[in-house]
Amino acid sequence: MQELFASGRIIDLILVLMVAEAAVLGLLYRRTGRGLPPRALVSVLLAGGFLMLALRAALTGAAWPWIGLFLGLGLVAHLADLAGRWRR
């Protein structure tokens, strides 16, 4: 288990699960019209995905600019999500 975290592979697993979640929720929305529309879903998952990438970079000892880049991109995705919700 320690190696799973130290190598950052745990984050890879989480990202795969996030993609599967997006596919299931997108399909559910397409078939039933219930849930988040795909555009809103993408911004939510992007924000979380970028935070996961920042965590992966930190776990694997990446240089701080990479961590900062992923955190910054997460902020942009989060603000896009907030802007989309604010308009509704």
TIRO-2110 file (N, C-alpha, C; in Angstrom, 1 decimal):
// TIRO-2110
0.8, -1.2, 0.0, N, 1, A
0.0, 0.0, 0.0, CA, 1, A
0.9, 1.3, 0.0, C, 1, A
2.0, 1.2, 0.8, N, 2, A
2.9, 2.3, 0.8, CA, 2, A
3.4, 2.7, -0.6, C, 2, A
3.8, 1.7, -1.3, N, 3, A
4.3, 1.9, -2.7, CA, 3, A
3.2, 2.5, -3.6, C, 3, A
2.0, 2.1, -3.4, N, 4, A
0.9, 2.7, -4.2, CA, 4, A
0.8, 4.2, -4.0, C, 4, A
1.0, 4.7, -2.8, N, 5, A
1.0, 6.1, -2.5, CA, 5, A
2.3, 6.8, -2.9, C, 5, A
3.4, 6.2, -2.6, N, 6, A
4.7, 6.8, -2.9, CA, 6, A
5.0, 6.9, -4.4, C, 6, A
4.5, 6.0, -5.2, N, 7, A
4.6, 6.1, -6.6, CA, 7, A
3.6, 7.0, -7.3, C, 7, A
2.6, 7.4, -6.6, N, 8, A
1.5, 8.2, -7.1, CA, 8, A
0.5, 7.4, -7.9, C, 8, A
0.6, 6.0, -7.9, N, 9, A
-0.3, 5.2, -8.6, CA, 9, A
-1.7, 5.3, -8.1, C, 9, A
-1.8, 5.6, -6.8, N, 10, A
-3.2, 5.7, -6.2, CA, 10, A
-4.0, 6.8, -6.9, C, 10, A
-3.2, 7.9, -7.2, N, 11, A
-3.9, 9.0, -7.9, CA, 11, A
-4.3, 8.6, -9.3, C, 11, A
-3.5, 7.8, -10.0, N, 12, A
-3.8, 7.3, -11.3, CA, 12, A
-5.1, 6.5, -11.2, C, 12, A
-5.2, 5.7, -10.2, N, 13, A
-6.5, 4.9, -10.0, CA, 13, A
-7.7, 5.8, -9.8, C, 13, A
-7.5, 6.8, -9.0, N, 14, A
-8.6, 7.8, -8.7, CA, 14, A
-9.0, 8.5, -10.0, C, 14, A
-8.0, 8.9, -10.8, N, 15, A
-8.3, 9.6, -12.1, CA, 15, A
-9.1, 8.6, -13.0, C, 15, A
-8.7, 7.4, -13.0, N, 16, A
-9.5, 6.4, -13.9, CA, 16, A
-10.9, 6.3, -13.4, C, 16, A
-11.1, 6.2, -12.1, N, 17, A
-12.4, 6.2, -11.5, CA, 17, A
-13.2, 7.4, -11.8, C, 17, A
-12.6, 8.6, -11.8, N, 18, A
-13.2, 9.8, -12.2, CA, 18, A
-13.7, 9.8, -13.6, C, 18, A
-12.9, 9.3, -14.5, N, 19, A
-13.3, 9.2, -15.9, CA, 19, A
-14.5, 8.3, -16.1, C, 19, A
-14.5, 7.1, -15.3, N, 20, A
-15.6, 6.2, -15.4, CA, 20, A
-16.9, 6.9, -14.8, C, 20, A
-16.7, 7.7, -13.7, N, 21, A
-17.8, 8.4, -13.1, CA, 21, A
-18.4, 9.4, -14.2, C, 21, A
-17.5, 10.1, -14.9, N, 22, A
-18.0, 11.0, -15.9, CA, 22, A
-18.8, 10.3, -17.0, C, 22, A
-18.3, 9.1, -17.4, N, 23, A
-19.0, 8.4, -18.4, CA, 23, A
-20.4, 7.9, -18.0, C, 23, A
-20.4, 7.4, -16.8, N, 24, A
-21.7, 6.9, -16.2, CA, 24, A
-22.7, 8.1, -16.1, C, 24, A
-22.2, 9.2, -15.5, N, 25, A
-23.1, 10.3, -15.2, CA, 25, A
-23.6, 11.0, -16.6, C, 25, A
-22.6, 11.0, -17.5, N, 26, A
-23.0, 11.5, -18.9, CA, 26, A
-24.0, 10.7, -19.5, C, 26, A
-23.9, 9.4, -19.4, N, 27, A
-24.8, 8.5, -20.0, CA, 27, A
-26.2, 8.6, -19.4, C, 27, A
-26.2, 8.7, -18.0, N, 28, A
-27.4, 8.8, -17.3, CA, 28, A
-28.1, 10.1, -17.7, C, 28, A
-27.4, 11.2, -17.8, N, 29, A
-28.0, 12.4, -18.2, CA, 29, A
-28.6, 12.3, -19.6, C, 29, A
-27.8, 11.7, -20.5, N, 30, A
-28.3, 11.5, -21.9, CA, 30, A
-29.6, 10.7, -22.0, C, 30, A
-29.7, 9.7, -21.2, N, 31, A
-30.8, 8.8, -21.3, CA, 31, A
-32.0, 9.3, -20.5, C, 31, A
-31.8, 10.0, -19.4, N, 32, A
-32.9, 10.4, -18.6, CA, 32, A
-33.2, 11.9, -18.5, C, 32, A
-32.1, 12.7, -18.8, N, 33, A
-32.2, 14.1, -18.6, CA, 33, A
-32.0, 14.6, -17.2, C, 33, A
-31.7, 13.6, -16.3, N, 34, A
-31.5, 13.9, -14.9, CA, 34, A
-30.0, 14.1, -14.6, C, 34, A
-29.7, 14.9, -13.6, N, 35, A
-28.3, 15.1, -13.2, CA, 35, A
-27.7, 16.3, -13.8, C, 35, A
-26.4, 16.4, -13.7, N, 36, A
-25.7, 17.6, -14.2, CA, 36, A
-25.6, 17.5, -15.7, C, 36, A
-25.8, 18.6, -16.4, N, 37, A
-25.5, 18.6, -17.9, CA, 37, A
-24.0, 18.4, -18.1, C, 37, A
-23.6, 17.8, -19.2, N, 38, A
-22.2, 17.5, -19.4, CA, 38, A
-21.3, 18.6, -19.2, C, 38, A
-21.6, 19.8, -19.6, N, 39, A
-20.8, 21.0, -19.5, CA, 39, A
-20.5, 21.3, -18.0, C, 39, A
-21.5, 21.2, -17.2, N, 40, A
-21.3, 21.4, -15.7, CA, 40, A
-20.5, 20.3, -15.1, C, 40, A
-20.7, 19.1, -15.6, N, 41, A
-20.0, 17.9, -15.1, CA, 41, A
-18.5, 18.0, -15.4, C, 41, A
-18.2, 18.4, -16.6, N, 42, A
-16.8, 18.6, -17.0, CA, 42, A
-16.0, 19.5, -16.1, C, 42, A
-16.6, 20.7, -15.8, N, 43, A
-15.9, 21.7, -15.0, CA, 43, A
-15.7, 21.2, -13.6, C, 43, A
-16.7, 20.5, -13.0, N, 44, A
-16.5, 19.9, -11.7, CA, 44, A
-15.4, 18.9, -11.7, C, 44, A
-15.4, 18.0, -12.6, N, 45, A
-14.4, 16.9, -12.6, CA, 45, A
-13.0, 17.4, -13.0, C, 45, A
-13.0, 18.5, -13.8, N, 46, A
-11.7, 19.1, -14.2, CA, 46, A
-11.0, 19.7, -12.9, C, 46, A
-11.8, 20.4, -12.2, N, 47, A
-11.3, 21.0, -10.9, CA, 47, A
-10.7, 19.9, -10.0, C, 47, A
-11.5, 18.9, -9.8, N, 48, A
-11.0, 17.8, -9.0, CA, 48, A
-9.8, 17.0, -9.6, C, 48, A
-9.8, 16.9, -10.9, N, 49, A
-8.8, 16.2, -11.6, CA, 49, A
-7.4, 16.9, -11.4, C, 49, A
-7.5, 18.2, -11.6, N, 50, A
-6.3, 19.0, -11.5, CA, 50, A
-5.7, 19.0, -10.0, C, 50, A
-6.6, 19.0, -9.1, N, 51, A
-6.2, 18.8, -7.7, CA, 51, A
-5.5, 17.5, -7.5, C, 51, A
-6.1, 16.4, -8.1, N, 52, A
-5.5, 15.1, -8.0, CA, 52, A
-4.1, 15.1, -8.6, C, 52, A
-3.9, 15.8, -9.8, N, 53, A
-2.6, 15.8, -10.4, CA, 53, A
-1.6, 16.6, -9.6, C, 53, A
-2.1, 17.7, -8.9, N, 54, A
-1.2, 18.4, -8.0, CA, 54, A
-0.7, 17.5, -6.9, C, 54, A
-1.6, 16.7, -6.3, N, 55, A
-1.3, 15.8, -5.2, CA, 55, A
-0.3, 14.7, -5.7, C, 55, A
-0.6, 14.2, -7.0, N, 56, A
0.3, 13.2, -7.5, CA, 56, A
1.7, 13.8, -7.7, C, 56, A
1.8, 15.0, -8.2, N, 57, A
3.1, 15.7, -8.4, CA, 57, A
3.8, 15.8, -7.0, C, 57, A
3.1, 16.2, -6.0, N, 58, A
3.7, 16.4, -4.7, CA, 58, A
4.2, 15.0, -4.1, C, 58, A
3.3, 14.0, -4.3, N, 59, A
3.7, 12.7, -3.8, CA, 59, A
5.0, 12.1, -4.4, C, 59, A
5.1, 12.4, -5.7, N, 60, A
6.3, 11.8, -6.5, CA, 60, A
7.5, 12.7, -6.5, C, 60, A
7.4, 13.9, -5.8, N, 61, A
8.6, 14.7, -5.6, CA, 61, A
8.8, 15.6, -6.9, C, 61, A
7.8, 15.9, -7.6, N, 62, A
7.9, 16.8, -8.8, CA, 62, A
8.4, 18.2, -8.3, C, 62, A
8.9, 18.9, -9.2, N, 63, A
9.3, 20.3, -9.0, CA, 63, A
8.1, 21.2, -8.7, C, 63, A
8.3, 22.2, -7.8, N, 64, A
7.2, 23.0, -7.4, CA, 64, A
6.4, 23.7, -8.5, C, 64, A
7.1, 24.0, -9.6, N, 65, A
6.3, 24.7, -10.7, CA, 65, A
5.2, 23.8, -11.2, C, 65, A
5.4, 22.5, -11.2, N, 66, A
4.4, 21.6, -11.7, CA, 66, A
3.2, 21.5, -10.7, C, 66, A
3.5, 21.5, -9.5, N, 67, A
2.4, 21.5, -8.4, CA, 67, A
1.6, 22.8, -8.6, C, 67, A
2.4, 23.9, -8.7, N, 68, A
1.7, 25.2, -8.8, CA, 68, A
0.8, 25.3, -10.1, C, 68, A
1.4, 24.7, -11.2, N, 69, A
0.6, 24.7, -12.4, CA, 69, A
-0.7, 24.0, -12.3, C, 69, A
-0.7, 22.8, -11.7, N, 70, A
-1.9, 22.0, -11.5, CA, 70, A
-2.9, 22.7, -10.6, C, 70, A
-2.3, 23.3, -9.5, N, 71, A
-3.2, 24.0, -8.6, CA, 71, A
-3.8, 25.2, -9.3, C, 71, A
-3.1, 25.9, -10.1, N, 72, A
-3.6, 27.1, -10.8, CA, 72, A
-4.7, 26.7, -11.8, C, 72, A
-4.4, 25.6, -12.5, N, 73, A
-5.5, 25.1, -13.5, CA, 73, A
-6.7, 24.6, -12.7, C, 73, A
-6.5, 24.0, -11.5, N, 74, A
-7.7, 23.6, -10.7, CA, 74, A
-8.5, 24.8, -10.3, C, 74, A
-7.8, 25.9, -10.0, N, 75, A
-8.5, 27.2, -9.6, CA, 75, A
-9.3, 27.7, -10.8, C, 75, A
-8.7, 27.7, -12.0, N, 76, A
-9.4, 28.1, -13.2, CA, 76, A
-10.7, 27.3, -13.4, C, 76, A
-10.5, 26.0, -13.3, N, 77, A
-11.7, 25.1, -13.5, CA, 77, A
-12.7, 25.3, -12.5, C, 77, A
-12.3, 25.5, -11.2, N, 78, A
-13.2, 25.8, -10.2, CA, 78, A
-14.0, 27.1, -10.4, C, 78, A
-13.3, 28.2, -10.8, N, 79, A
-13.9, 29.4, -11.1, CA, 79, A
-14.9, 29.3, -12.3, C, 79, A
-14.5, 28.5, -13.3, N, 80, A
-15.5, 28.3, -14.4, CA, 80, A
-16.7, 27.6, -13.9, C, 80, A
-16.6, 26.7, -13.0, N, 81, A
-17.7, 26.0, -12.5, CA, 81, A
-18.6, 26.9, -11.7, C, 81, A
-18.0, 27.7, -10.8, N, 82, A
-18.7, 28.7, -10.1, CA, 82, A
-19.5, 29.7, -11.0, C, 82, A
-18.8, 30.2, -12.0, N, 83, A
-19.4, 31.1, -13.0, CA, 83, A
-20.6, 30.5, -13.6, C, 83, A
-20.5, 29.2, -14.0, N, 84, A
-21.6, 28.5, -14.6, CA, 84, A
-22.8, 28.4, -13.7, C, 84, A
-22.5, 28.1, -12.4, N, 85, A
-23.6, 27.9, -11.4, CA, 85, A
-24.2, 29.3, -11.1, C, 85, A
-23.4, 30.3, -11.0, N, 86, A
-23.9, 31.7, -10.7, CA, 86, A
-24.9, 32.1, -11.7, C, 86, A
-24.7, 31.8, -13.0, N, 87, A
-25.6, 32.3, -14.0, CA, 87, A
-27.0, 31.6, -13.9, C, 87, A
-27.0, 30.4, -13.4, N, 88, A
-28.3, 29.7, -13.2, CA, 88, A
-29.0, 30.2, -12.1, C, 88, A
END
